[in-house]
Amino acid sequence: MKSENKPMRGYVAVLVVFVVVVVGIFGYRGYIHYRETHPVWPSDELGDLWEELGETLPRDATMEQLEARGYRDVTQIQPEELQEVSEFLDSTKETGKRLLILSKDTEEEGPVLLVLQRSLRENLVALDTYVVQDQGVLNPGTKYEMKSETVEEDGVTQVWLRWHRVWSDEPEQEDYLLYSYRSAQ
């Protein structure tokens, strides 16, 4: 009797290993999908922000109207470095601010709001580009390194956000020119 059950145990063991592997593969792919579609850090603030912007910001809002609402326009070259942005991107400082919203006029989309959300724990900044005319978000949650890099050229310093690959199978993204300012001479 005992010898008849031994071959059956081998089949059961192979079946259990197969099930564990299949569940592991699908579980891992599901986890990757979840991480790609959700921010690195959860925030209910953004859901409320999108709803508020959709309700209060007209689709035909101009850059002047955005500035009047307190969103700093970074389209043109700034006269000096923006301390608010520098402090926000400084991973050594805890400013208490988790969100920074700037405005920019783009050729493709018109006026947009750049919503930066920082995580000191992850040492990353997530950028959501809110398109005013569409009242929607482009490339939500694109991750950038907390430390910005500056490139000086012809007396103008450019502040770049360097793209950060979160997952190995994530498609390549470009770095993002946040703003430019006149260098001190």
C-alpha positions as CSV (number, residue, x, y, z in Angstrom):
1,M,0.0,0.0,0.0
2,K,2.7,2.5,0.9
3,S,4.6,2.0,-2.3
4,E,1.5,2.9,-4.3
5,N,1.2,6.4,-2.7
6,K,4.9,7.4,-3.3
7,P,4.4,8.2,-7.1
8,M,1.3,10.2,-6.2
9,R,3.3,12.3,-3.7
10,G,5.7,13.3,-6.5
11,Y,2.9,14.5,-8.7
12,V,1.4,16.5,-5.9
13,A,4.8,18.1,-5.1
14,V,5.2,19.1,-8.8
15,L,1.7,20.5,-8.9
16,V,2.2,22.5,-5.7
17,V,5.5,24.0,-7.1
18,F,3.8,24.8,-10.3
19,V,0.9,26.6,-8.6
20,V,3.3,28.6,-6.4
21,V,5.3,29.7,-9.4
22,V,2.2,30.7,-11.4
23,V,0.8,32.6,-8.4
24,G,4.1,34.3,-7.8
25,I,4.5,35.4,-11.4
26,F,0.9,36.8,-11.6
27,G,1.3,38.4,-8.1
28,Y,4.6,40.1,-9.1
29,R,3.1,41.4,-12.4
30,G,0.1,42.7,-10.4
31,Y,2.4,44.4,-7.9
32,I,4.3,46.1,-10.8
33,H,1.1,47.3,-12.4
34,Y,-0.1,48.6,-9.0
35,R,3.2,50.5,-8.4
36,E,3.1,52.0,-11.9
37,T,-0.4,53.2,-11.6
38,H,-0.1,54.5,-8.0
39,P,2.2,57.1,-6.5
40,V,5.3,56.0,-4.6
41,W,3.7,57.5,-1.6
42,P,-0.1,57.6,-1.1
43,S,-1.7,61.0,-0.9
44,D,-5.3,61.9,-0.7
45,E,-4.3,65.5,-1.2
46,L,-3.9,65.1,-5.0
47,G,-7.4,63.7,-5.4
48,D,-8.9,66.6,-3.6
49,L,-6.6,69.0,-5.5
50,W,-7.7,67.7,-9.0
51,E,-11.3,67.9,-7.9
52,E,-10.9,71.5,-6.6
53,L,-9.0,72.6,-9.7
54,G,-11.7,71.1,-12.0
55,E,-14.4,72.9,-10.1
56,T,-12.8,76.3,-9.6
57,L,-10.4,76.8,-12.6
58,P,-12.0,77.7,-15.9
59,R,-10.8,75.8,-19.0
60,D,-9.9,79.0,-20.7
61,A,-7.8,80.3,-17.7
62,T,-4.9,82.5,-18.8
63,M,-1.4,82.7,-17.3
64,E,-2.3,86.0,-15.6
65,Q,-5.3,84.3,-13.9
66,L,-3.1,81.4,-12.7
67,E,-0.6,83.9,-11.3
68,A,-3.4,85.8,-9.6
69,R,-4.3,82.6,-7.9
70,G,-0.8,82.3,-6.5
71,Y,0.8,79.9,-9.0
72,R,4.2,81.2,-9.9
73,D,4.8,81.5,-13.6
74,V,8.1,79.8,-14.6
75,T,7.7,80.1,-18.4
76,Q,10.2,82.9,-18.9
77,I,13.7,83.2,-17.5
78,Q,13.5,84.3,-13.9
79,P,15.6,87.2,-12.7
80,E,17.1,85.1,-9.9
81,E,17.0,81.6,-8.4
82,L,13.7,80.7,-6.9
83,Q,14.4,80.0,-3.2
84,E,11.0,78.3,-2.7
85,V,11.9,75.8,-5.4
86,S,15.5,75.3,-4.2
87,E,14.3,74.7,-0.6
88,F,11.6,72.3,-1.8
89,L,14.1,70.2,-3.8
90,D,16.7,70.2,-1.0
91,S,16.5,66.7,0.6
92,T,18.4,67.9,3.7
93,K,15.7,70.4,4.6
94,E,12.3,69.6,6.1
95,T,10.2,72.5,5.0
96,G,6.9,71.0,6.0
97,K,5.7,71.4,2.4
98,R,4.8,68.3,0.5
99,L,3.3,70.0,-2.5
100,L,4.6,72.8,-4.7
101,I,2.5,74.1,-7.6
102,L,4.0,76.2,-10.4
103,S,2.5,77.4,-13.7
104,K,4.0,77.3,-17.1
105,D,2.8,78.2,-20.6
106,T,3.6,75.4,-23.1
107,E,3.3,75.4,-26.9
108,E,1.6,72.0,-27.0
109,E,-0.9,72.2,-24.2
110,G,-1.2,75.9,-23.3
111,P,-1.2,76.9,-19.6
112,V,-0.4,74.0,-17.3
113,L,0.2,73.6,-13.6
114,L,3.3,71.7,-12.5
115,V,2.3,69.9,-9.3
116,L,5.4,68.6,-7.5
117,Q,5.0,66.2,-4.6
118,R,8.0,65.3,-2.6
119,S,8.9,62.3,-0.5
120,L,11.9,62.6,1.8
121,R,11.6,58.9,2.6
122,E,12.0,58.0,-1.1
123,N,14.2,61.0,-1.9
124,L,12.1,61.5,-5.0
125,V,9.8,64.2,-6.5
126,A,6.7,63.2,-8.4
127,L,5.6,65.6,-11.1
128,D,2.0,65.8,-12.3
129,T,1.3,68.1,-15.2
130,Y,-2.2,69.4,-14.9
131,V,-3.5,70.7,-18.3
132,V,-5.9,73.6,-17.6
133,Q,-7.8,73.4,-21.0
134,D,-8.3,69.6,-20.7
135,Q,-8.7,69.6,-16.9
136,G,-6.6,66.4,-16.9
137,V,-3.2,65.2,-15.9
138,L,-0.4,64.3,-18.3
139,N,2.1,61.5,-17.2
140,P,0.9,61.4,-13.6
141,G,3.4,60.6,-11.0
142,T,6.5,60.7,-13.1
143,K,9.4,60.3,-10.6
144,Y,12.5,62.5,-10.5
145,E,15.4,62.7,-8.2
146,M,15.1,65.1,-5.4
147,K,18.3,66.8,-6.2
148,S,18.0,69.0,-9.3
149,E,20.9,69.7,-11.6
150,T,21.8,73.0,-13.0
151,V,23.3,73.8,-16.3
152,E,24.8,77.2,-16.9
153,E,24.9,78.6,-20.4
154,D,25.3,82.2,-21.7
155,G,24.6,83.7,-18.2
156,V,21.4,81.6,-17.8
157,T,21.2,78.7,-15.3
158,Q,18.7,76.0,-16.1
159,V,17.3,73.8,-13.3
160,W,16.6,70.3,-14.5
161,L,14.8,67.4,-12.8
162,R,16.6,64.2,-13.5
163,W,14.3,61.3,-14.3
164,H,14.5,58.4,-11.9
165,R,13.8,54.8,-13.0
166,V,11.6,53.2,-10.4
167,W,11.2,49.8,-12.2
168,S,13.6,48.0,-14.5
169,D,10.9,47.6,-17.2
170,E,9.8,51.2,-17.0
171,P,10.0,53.0,-20.4
172,E,12.7,55.6,-20.7
173,Q,11.6,59.1,-19.9
174,E,13.3,62.5,-20.5
175,D,14.7,64.8,-17.9
176,Y,12.5,67.9,-17.2
177,L,13.5,71.5,-17.5
178,L,11.7,73.0,-14.5
179,Y,12.8,76.7,-14.9
180,S,15.7,79.0,-15.8
181,Y,17.1,82.0,-14.1
182,R,19.8,84.7,-14.8
183,S,23.1,83.8,-13.2
184,A,24.8,86.2,-10.9
185,Q,27.5,88.0,-12.8
